[in-house]
Amino acid sequence: MIRINLLGQARPKAAKQAVPLEATVQILFLTVAVALAAVILGVTYFQQKRELDNTNKKILALRVEKQSLQQIKTDVDRFQSEKAVLQQRIDVIETLQKNRSGAQQLLQMVADTVVRVDSLWLTSLTRQGSSLTIQGQAGSIDAIANFLTEMKRSGYFDQIELKDAKESDLVPSVQTFEFSMTASVAGSSGATSQATGSTQPSRPSVRGRS
């Protein structure tokens, strides 16, 4: 439907309604508050993000360091195991060397005693701990008695005891006697000092050929 203005006058414009000042101020404050909050949230976000990135970097570095330390720990454990094996081998070698030196020293002590007795030689020497079992041959009973005397006089041996002495037929044309005896290796103090006196052992009994 078309309307025609017959009066020929301009149509009056609608009057604009004025916005209250208080409402404008409130809107302005609200806008500023929102903008300030957005700025604060943005700054907080970037700070938190930076801290999170730094924390992640530290975690990554710690993981790398943990792996490195774990490798070092593995190497140390392996070295300790190898060291224990080597130490065990060293202990075994030292024990063998000590036993070898002890055996050589014992043989030297027995040899030094035997050479001072004529017509006597040893056929067996057995050691168990500090105990000795000695077997031998002699040209006479006196030689056996002299050997016991030299054993006591040497200071190398203790608890010397003749177990058996009898005439043997090792060489039919020559009279010989076989004997067996026990003794113990003297302590370090007795092994290093020489006995000052001598005690003549009792003359062993002689048994005829069996």
C-alpha positions as CSV (number, residue, x, y, z in Angstrom):
1,M,0.0,0.0,0.0
2,I,1.4,3.4,-1.0
3,R,1.0,6.5,1.2
4,I,1.0,10.0,-0.4
5,N,1.9,13.0,1.6
6,L,-0.8,15.5,0.5
7,L,0.4,18.3,2.8
8,G,3.7,18.6,1.1
9,Q,5.6,19.0,4.3
10,A,8.6,17.1,5.4
11,R,8.0,14.3,7.7
12,P,9.4,15.0,11.1
13,K,12.4,12.9,12.1
14,A,12.1,10.8,15.3
15,A,14.0,12.3,18.2
16,K,17.1,10.4,19.3
17,Q,16.9,9.1,22.8
18,A,19.9,10.2,24.9
19,V,22.1,7.6,26.6
20,P,22.5,8.1,30.3
21,L,26.1,9.1,31.4
22,E,26.3,6.4,34.1
23,A,25.6,3.7,31.6
24,T,28.4,5.0,29.3
25,V,30.8,5.0,32.2
26,Q,29.8,1.5,33.2
27,I,30.3,0.3,29.6
28,L,33.7,2.0,29.5
29,F,34.8,0.4,32.8
30,L,33.5,-2.9,31.6
31,T,35.5,-2.7,28.4
32,V,38.6,-1.6,30.2
33,A,38.2,-4.5,32.7
34,V,37.7,-7.0,30.0
35,A,40.8,-5.7,28.1
36,L,42.9,-5.7,31.3
37,A,41.7,-9.2,32.1
38,A,42.6,-10.3,28.6
39,V,46.1,-8.8,29.0
40,I,46.6,-10.4,32.4
41,L,45.4,-13.7,31.1
42,G,47.7,-13.4,28.1
43,V,50.7,-12.5,30.2
44,T,50.0,-15.3,32.6
45,Y,49.5,-17.8,29.8
46,F,52.9,-16.9,28.2
47,Q,54.6,-17.0,31.6
48,Q,53.1,-20.4,32.4
49,K,54.0,-21.7,28.9
50,R,57.6,-20.5,29.3
51,E,57.8,-22.1,32.7
52,L,56.3,-25.3,31.3
53,D,58.8,-25.3,28.4
54,N,61.7,-24.8,30.9
55,T,60.4,-27.6,33.0
56,N,60.1,-29.9,30.0
57,K,63.7,-29.0,29.0
58,K,64.9,-29.8,32.6
59,I,63.0,-33.1,32.5
60,L,64.6,-34.0,29.2
61,A,68.0,-33.0,30.5
62,L,67.5,-35.1,33.6
63,R,66.4,-38.1,31.6
64,V,69.6,-37.8,29.5
65,E,71.6,-37.4,32.6
66,K,69.9,-40.4,34.2
67,Q,70.7,-42.5,31.1
68,S,74.3,-41.4,31.3
69,L,74.5,-42.2,35.0
70,Q,72.8,-45.6,34.4
71,Q,75.5,-46.4,31.8
72,I,78.2,-45.2,34.3
73,K,76.6,-47.4,37.0
74,T,76.6,-50.4,34.6
75,D,80.3,-49.8,33.8
76,V,81.1,-49.4,37.5
77,D,79.3,-52.7,38.3
78,R,81.2,-54.4,35.5
79,F,84.5,-53.0,36.7
80,Q,83.7,-54.1,40.3
81,S,82.9,-57.6,39.1
82,E,86.1,-57.8,37.0
83,K,88.0,-56.4,40.0
84,A,86.6,-59.1,42.2
85,V,87.6,-61.8,39.8
86,L,91.1,-60.3,39.4
87,Q,91.4,-60.0,43.2
88,Q,90.4,-63.7,43.6
89,R,93.0,-64.7,41.0
90,I,95.6,-62.6,42.8
91,D,94.7,-64.2,46.1
92,V,95.0,-67.7,44.6
93,I,98.4,-66.8,43.1
94,E,99.6,-65.3,46.4
95,T,98.4,-68.4,48.2
96,L,100.1,-70.7,45.8
97,Q,103.3,-68.7,45.9
98,K,103.1,-68.6,49.7
99,N,102.6,-72.4,49.8
100,R,105.4,-72.8,47.3
101,S,107.8,-70.7,49.4
102,G,106.7,-72.5,52.5
103,A,107.4,-75.9,50.9
104,Q,110.8,-74.7,49.6
105,Q,111.6,-73.4,53.1
106,L,110.5,-76.7,54.7
107,L,112.6,-78.8,52.3
108,Q,115.6,-76.5,52.9
109,M,115.2,-76.9,56.7
110,V,115.0,-80.7,56.4
111,A,117.9,-80.8,54.0
112,D,120.0,-78.7,56.3
113,T,119.3,-81.2,59.1
114,V,120.0,-84.3,57.0
115,V,123.3,-83.2,55.7
116,R,124.7,-83.0,59.3
117,V,124.0,-86.8,59.7
118,D,126.2,-89.4,58.0
119,S,124.7,-92.6,56.5
120,L,121.1,-91.4,56.5
121,W,118.7,-90.5,53.7
122,L,115.0,-89.8,53.6
123,T,112.6,-91.7,51.3
124,S,109.3,-89.9,52.1
125,L,108.2,-86.5,53.6
126,T,104.5,-85.8,54.1
127,R,103.1,-82.6,55.4
128,Q,99.6,-82.0,56.7
129,G,99.2,-78.5,58.2
130,S,102.1,-78.2,60.6
131,S,102.5,-82.0,61.1
132,L,105.2,-83.9,59.3
133,T,105.6,-87.6,58.7
134,I,109.1,-88.6,57.7
135,Q,110.4,-92.0,56.5
136,G,113.9,-92.9,55.6
137,Q,116.8,-95.3,55.6
138,A,120.0,-95.2,57.7
139,G,123.2,-97.2,57.9
140,S,123.0,-97.6,61.7
141,I,120.8,-97.0,64.7
142,D,123.3,-94.3,65.8
143,A,122.6,-92.4,62.6
144,I,118.9,-92.4,63.3
145,A,119.5,-91.2,66.9
146,N,121.8,-88.5,65.6
147,F,119.2,-87.4,63.1
148,L,116.6,-87.0,65.9
149,T,119.2,-85.0,67.8
150,E,119.9,-82.7,64.9
151,M,116.1,-82.2,64.4
152,K,115.8,-81.0,68.0
153,R,119.0,-78.9,67.8
154,S,117.9,-77.1,64.6
155,G,115.1,-75.3,66.3
156,Y,112.9,-75.8,63.2
157,F,110.9,-78.7,64.6
158,D,108.8,-79.6,67.7
159,Q,107.2,-82.8,69.0
160,I,109.7,-85.0,67.4
161,E,108.8,-88.7,67.9
162,L,110.3,-91.8,66.5
163,K,107.5,-94.2,65.5
164,D,109.4,-97.2,64.2
165,A,112.9,-98.4,63.4
166,K,113.8,-101.8,62.1
167,E,116.5,-103.5,60.1
168,S,115.7,-103.7,56.5
169,D,116.9,-105.8,53.5
170,L,117.1,-102.9,51.1
171,V,120.7,-104.0,50.3
172,P,121.2,-107.6,51.3
173,S,125.0,-107.3,51.6
174,V,124.8,-104.1,53.7
175,Q,123.1,-103.6,57.0
176,T,120.5,-100.8,56.8
177,F,117.7,-99.7,59.0
178,E,114.4,-98.2,57.9
179,F,112.6,-95.8,60.2
180,S,109.5,-93.6,60.4
181,M,109.0,-90.5,62.6
182,T,106.6,-87.6,63.2
183,A,107.3,-84.0,64.0
184,S,105.7,-80.6,63.7
185,V,107.0,-77.4,62.2
186,A,108.0,-75.0,65.0
187,G,106.4,-71.5,65.3
188,S,107.9,-68.5,63.8
189,S,109.8,-67.7,67.0
190,G,111.1,-71.2,67.2
191,A,111.9,-71.4,63.5
192,T,114.1,-68.3,63.6
193,S,116.1,-69.1,66.7
194,Q,118.6,-71.9,67.2
195,A,118.4,-74.2,70.2
196,T,121.2,-73.5,72.6
197,G,121.4,-76.9,74.2
198,S,121.2,-80.5,72.9
199,T,119.4,-83.4,74.2
200,Q,120.5,-86.9,73.3
201,P,117.4,-88.9,72.3
202,S,117.0,-92.3,73.7
203,R,118.5,-95.0,71.6
204,P,115.7,-96.5,69.5
205,S,115.1,-100.2,69.8
206,V,116.1,-102.4,66.8
207,R,113.9,-105.0,65.3
208,G,115.4,-107.7,63.2
209,R,114.4,-108.5,59.7
210,S,110.9,-109.6,59.4
